[in-house]
Amino acid sequence: MSSPYGKGESLGQPLGVKSVGLVKVYTESGEYGLGETYSGVYAPELIQPIVHFLESYLVGRLIGDDLIFDDIKNIPFIGGNGILQSVFSAIEIAIWDVRGKILEVPTSQLINKNSRKSIPLYASSGTVIFTSNEIIEDVENILNLGYTAYKMRVGYQEWDTDIKRVESARNTFGNNDLMVDAIMGTLRPAWSTDKAISRAKDLVDFNLRWLEEP
């Protein structure tokens, strides 16, 4: 599933498009669960063939059979890591979702009976290729949706440009919670320890809730 998102190409995505990968798991009775795989952001074309590959491990199994999860992880060489495991995470979420629907119990209660009644949400947006003006527009949209916490990405553009982008976000978002993700688990070369410390200090005045993946 794709929708318009900015005006530039972002880490493998087509120009001005943001994609997500959603997987449905159906039972014989017609109930279904829904799960999302983060791989769909970067390689949506690969999700469907991997789901088809995994079908033989899933079709005909009882929806309450936890051995499904072990069987996928034990697929030789590829089951425990990489994009296959990422896609299966969506299937696992969908399985838990449909279990909750069948039992008429919130999925969180199936995993932990003492789970919280609610959790705070934040908007994860602000892609690395957004300009300062696009960040302002993005934050305004987030505010209109009622969010009081916003996470944006840095690390892809020149650092002076990123500082201006964060400044634009803070000025537009007011005193709400602002978080910055440097996505050094994705970008190469990653920052050195000294550079990460230096850049974290550059961000202190913006009163961030957290700095992620420096």
LUMMARGU-115061 format. One record per residue (C-alpha): residue in three letters; x, y, z. Coordinates in nm, 3 decimals. Each point is the difference from the previous one (the first is absolute). Layout:
<rs>
{"ALA",{X,Y,Z}};
...
</rs>
This chain:
<rs>
{"MET",{0.000,0.000,0.000}};
{"SER",{0.149,0.335,-0.107}};
{"SER",{-0.085,0.366,0.042}};
{"PRO",{0.153,0.338,-0.093}};
{"TYR",{0.285,0.099,0.231}};
{"GLY",{0.224,0.299,-0.069}};
{"LYS",{0.159,0.083,-0.333}};
{"GLY",{0.329,-0.190,0.006}};
{"GLU",{0.127,-0.357,-0.026}};
{"SER",{0.059,-0.151,0.344}};
{"LEU",{0.224,-0.303,0.047}};
{"GLY",{-0.126,-0.209,-0.290}};
{"GLN",{-0.357,0.126,-0.015}};
{"PRO",{-0.133,0.155,-0.322}};
{"LEU",{-0.025,0.376,-0.028}};
{"GLY",{-0.249,0.143,0.248}};
{"VAL",{-0.143,-0.333,0.121}};
{"LYS",{-0.014,-0.171,0.339}};
{"SER",{-0.091,-0.370,0.015}};
{"VAL",{-0.097,-0.244,0.274}};
{"GLY",{-0.027,-0.378,-0.015}};
{"LEU",{-0.317,-0.148,0.151}};
{"VAL",{-0.074,-0.372,0.033}};
{"LYS",{-0.338,-0.164,0.070}};
{"VAL",{-0.030,-0.346,0.157}};
{"TYR",{-0.340,-0.167,-0.054}};
{"THR",{-0.164,-0.285,0.188}};
{"GLU",{-0.239,-0.253,-0.156}};
{"SER",{-0.289,0.184,0.165}};
{"GLY",{0.088,0.323,-0.179}};
{"GLU",{0.151,0.188,0.293}};
{"TYR",{0.326,0.176,-0.080}};
{"GLY",{0.283,0.170,0.179}};
{"LEU",{0.211,0.286,-0.131}};
{"GLY",{0.374,0.059,0.045}};
{"GLU",{0.258,0.245,-0.134}};
{"THR",{0.359,-0.068,-0.107}};
{"TYR",{0.250,0.285,0.010}};
{"SER",{0.171,-0.146,-0.308}};
{"GLY",{-0.296,0.127,-0.198}};
{"VAL",{0.135,0.353,0.041}};
{"TYR",{0.316,-0.083,-0.194}};
{"ALA",{-0.078,-0.298,-0.223}};
{"PRO",{-0.378,-0.037,-0.037}};
{"GLU",{0.041,-0.207,-0.318}};
{"LEU",{0.163,-0.281,0.201}};
{"ILE",{-0.275,-0.044,0.259}};
{"GLN",{-0.249,-0.200,-0.209}};
{"PRO",{0.246,-0.263,-0.132}};
{"ILE",{0.135,-0.060,0.350}};
{"VAL",{-0.354,-0.039,0.137}};
{"HIS",{-0.070,-0.255,-0.276}};
{"PHE",{0.320,-0.185,0.093}};
{"LEU",{-0.114,-0.021,0.364}};
{"GLU",{-0.352,-0.120,-0.083}};
{"SER",{0.101,-0.367,0.004}};
{"TYR",{0.109,0.040,0.364}};
{"LEU",{-0.329,0.161,0.099}};
{"VAL",{-0.298,-0.128,-0.199}};
{"GLY",{-0.192,-0.267,0.190}};
{"ARG",{0.155,0.076,0.338}};
{"LEU",{-0.205,0.076,0.311}};
{"ILE",{-0.005,0.373,0.068}};
{"GLY",{0.091,-0.069,0.365}};
{"ASP",{0.306,-0.211,-0.084}};
{"ASP",{0.306,0.185,0.134}};
{"LEU",{0.229,-0.248,-0.174}};
{"ILE",{-0.066,0.196,-0.320}};
{"PHE",{0.240,0.265,0.123}};
{"ASP",{0.279,-0.252,0.070}};
{"ASP",{-0.050,-0.174,-0.334}};
{"ILE",{0.058,0.323,-0.189}};
{"LYS",{0.309,0.090,0.202}};
{"ASN",{0.142,-0.346,-0.065}};
{"ILE",{-0.011,0.025,-0.381}};
{"PRO",{0.366,-0.072,-0.088}};
{"PHE",{0.226,0.299,-0.068}};
{"ILE",{-0.274,0.260,-0.047}};
{"GLY",{-0.264,-0.054,0.269}};
{"GLY",{0.151,0.194,0.287}};
{"ASN",{0.108,0.325,-0.157}};
{"GLY",{-0.025,0.244,-0.287}};
{"ILE",{-0.305,0.094,-0.199}};
{"LEU",{-0.167,-0.341,0.044}};
{"GLN",{-0.012,0.050,0.376}};
{"SER",{-0.116,0.358,-0.051}};
{"VAL",{-0.288,-0.114,-0.220}};
{"PHE",{-0.087,-0.278,0.241}};
{"SER",{-0.026,0.259,0.277}};
{"ALA",{-0.308,0.132,-0.183}};
{"ILE",{-0.144,-0.351,-0.019}};
{"GLU",{0.065,-0.051,0.371}};
{"ILE",{-0.176,0.327,0.084}};
{"ALA",{-0.292,-0.103,-0.221}};
{"ILE",{-0.024,-0.338,0.173}};
{"TRP",{-0.018,0.167,0.341}};
{"ASP",{-0.254,0.246,-0.138}};
{"VAL",{-0.234,-0.270,-0.125}};
{"ARG",{0.041,-0.199,0.324}};
{"GLY",{-0.125,0.304,0.189}};
{"LYS",{-0.295,0.040,-0.236}};
{"ILE",{-0.103,-0.364,0.037}};
{"LEU",{0.023,0.012,0.380}};
{"GLU",{-0.146,0.353,0.012}};
{"VAL",{0.293,0.111,0.212}};
{"PRO",{0.244,0.287,-0.072}};
{"THR",{0.323,-0.142,-0.140}};
{"SER",{0.197,0.174,0.274}};
{"GLN",{-0.194,-0.201,0.258}};
{"LEU",{0.096,-0.326,-0.172}};
{"ILE",{0.368,0.087,0.034}};
{"ASN",{-0.017,0.157,0.346}};
{"LYS",{-0.313,0.003,0.214}};
{"ASN",{0.144,0.292,0.197}};
{"SER",{0.072,0.214,-0.304}};
{"ARG",{-0.068,0.373,0.003}};
{"LYS",{-0.344,0.128,-0.093}};
{"SER",{0.158,0.262,-0.225}};
{"ILE",{0.345,0.105,-0.121}};
{"PRO",{0.126,0.338,-0.119}};
{"LEU",{0.038,0.033,-0.377}};
{"TYR",{0.244,0.197,-0.211}};
{"ALA",{0.005,0.080,-0.370}};
{"SER",{0.301,-0.156,-0.172}};
{"SER",{0.060,0.206,-0.312}};
{"GLY",{0.241,0.272,-0.119}};
{"THR",{0.193,-0.204,-0.256}};
{"VAL",{0.369,0.081,-0.050}};
{"ILE",{-0.049,0.160,-0.341}};
{"PHE",{-0.260,0.256,0.115}};
{"THR",{0.100,0.366,-0.028}};
{"SER",{-0.061,0.238,0.289}};
{"ASN",{-0.320,0.119,-0.167}};
{"GLU",{-0.119,-0.357,-0.045}};
{"ILE",{0.076,-0.068,0.367}};
{"ILE",{-0.214,0.300,0.097}};
{"GLU",{-0.286,-0.127,-0.217}};
{"ASP",{0.042,-0.350,0.142}};
{"VAL",{-0.010,0.124,0.359}};
{"GLU",{-0.308,0.211,-0.070}};
{"ASN",{-0.177,-0.308,-0.137}};
{"ILE",{0.102,-0.198,0.309}};
{"LEU",{-0.135,0.272,0.228}};
{"ASN",{-0.329,0.002,-0.190}};
{"LEU",{-0.029,-0.374,0.061}};
{"GLY",{0.026,0.061,0.374}};
{"TYR",{0.346,-0.141,0.069}};
{"THR",{0.209,0.156,0.275}};
{"ALA",{0.324,-0.189,-0.079}};
{"TYR",{0.192,-0.007,-0.329}};
{"LYS",{0.309,-0.187,-0.121}};
{"MET",{0.204,0.113,-0.300}};
{"ARG",{0.308,-0.137,-0.176}};
{"VAL",{0.345,0.155,-0.048}};
{"GLY",{0.338,-0.114,-0.128}};
{"TYR",{-0.049,-0.009,-0.378}};
{"GLN",{0.047,0.369,-0.082}};
{"GLU",{0.278,0.241,0.098}};
{"TRP",{0.006,0.043,0.376}};
{"ASP",{-0.062,0.376,-0.014}};
{"THR",{-0.308,-0.074,-0.209}};
{"ASP",{-0.117,-0.262,0.250}};
{"ILE",{0.038,0.248,0.286}};
{"LYS",{-0.224,0.244,-0.186}};
{"ARG",{-0.252,-0.279,-0.060}};
{"VAL",{-0.011,-0.085,0.371}};
{"GLU",{-0.030,0.371,0.083}};
{"SER",{-0.296,0.027,-0.238}};
{"ALA",{-0.165,-0.297,0.169}};
{"ARG",{0.051,0.141,0.349}};
{"ASN",{-0.123,0.348,-0.092}};
{"THR",{-0.313,-0.146,-0.161}};
{"PHE",{-0.070,-0.267,0.262}};
{"GLY",{0.034,0.228,0.301}};
{"ASN",{0.063,-0.168,0.334}};
{"ASN",{-0.136,-0.337,-0.111}};
{"ASP",{0.227,-0.305,0.009}};
{"LEU",{0.251,0.000,-0.287}};
{"MET",{0.222,-0.300,-0.075}};
{"VAL",{0.279,-0.041,-0.254}};
{"ASP",{0.105,-0.325,-0.166}};
{"ALA",{0.347,0.008,-0.160}};
{"ILE",{-0.066,-0.342,-0.167}};
{"MET",{0.365,-0.104,0.029}};
{"GLY",{-0.119,-0.360,-0.010}};
{"THR",{-0.097,0.073,-0.362}};
{"LEU",{0.237,0.264,-0.134}};
{"ARG",{0.358,-0.073,-0.102}};
{"PRO",{0.255,0.101,0.104}};
{"ALA",{-0.139,0.030,0.352}};
{"TRP",{0.117,0.277,0.230}};
{"SER",{0.309,-0.067,0.207}};
{"THR",{-0.034,0.014,0.379}};
{"ASP",{0.160,0.344,0.012}};
{"LYS",{-0.227,0.133,-0.276}};
{"ALA",{-0.309,-0.143,0.169}};
{"ILE",{0.090,0.170,0.329}};
{"SER",{0.076,0.329,-0.176}};
{"ARG",{-0.327,-0.002,-0.192}};
{"ALA",{-0.199,-0.097,0.307}};
{"LYS",{0.140,0.311,0.169}};
{"ASP",{-0.109,0.208,-0.301}};
{"LEU",{-0.357,-0.115,0.065}};
{"VAL",{-0.013,0.072,0.374}};
{"ASP",{-0.162,0.343,-0.036}};
{"PHE",{-0.297,-0.154,-0.182}};
{"ASN",{-0.107,-0.180,0.320}};
{"LEU",{-0.056,-0.336,-0.168}};
{"ARG",{-0.190,-0.281,0.169}};
{"TRP",{0.265,-0.234,-0.140}};
{"LEU",{0.266,-0.043,-0.269}};
{"GLU",{-0.034,-0.338,-0.169}};
{"GLU",{0.264,-0.208,-0.180}};
{"PRO",{0.289,0.249,0.009}};
</rs>
